[in-house]
Amino acid sequence: MREALGLDTPEALKRWAYAPGPDKAAIAALAEPAVRACQAGDPDARRIVEDEAAQLAATAAGLLRGRPRFAEGDAVLGGSLFGHSPSFREAFARALAAEFPRLRLVDGADGRSAAEGAALLARRIFG
């Protein structure tokens, strides 16, 4: 981060991320060094990647608890981290499977958009 952005402190990184300039892709690109280091076997990077996956899984679990019928269906994994980081994907899947063993995780890279999935879900729920 220091080399890529010239930022020396966590506070400077936070200011950069919340400034109007950086877009979603620029912020997401910051995960690349951690993912590469994790894949290369760096234990600190692995911990970071797995901790972030567990935090996202905790958020998803909260949503699933509010809609129990969704916990027995398909959950589409969308976003580049699921496609580019097997460690992230596996940690996320493990965390959810512990509480929701009937939930099926589906690869979101099959070409369908999130809007299409939402429309199909609405049709299933509301007829």
Buried (B, 14 or more C-beta within 10 A) or exposed (E): BEEEBEBEEEEBBEEBBEEEEBEEEEEBEBBBBBBEBBBEEBEEBBEBBBEBBBEBBEEBBEEBEEEEEBBEBEBBBBBBBBBBBEBBBEBBBEBBEEBBEEBEBBEBEEEEEEEEBEEEBEEEEEE
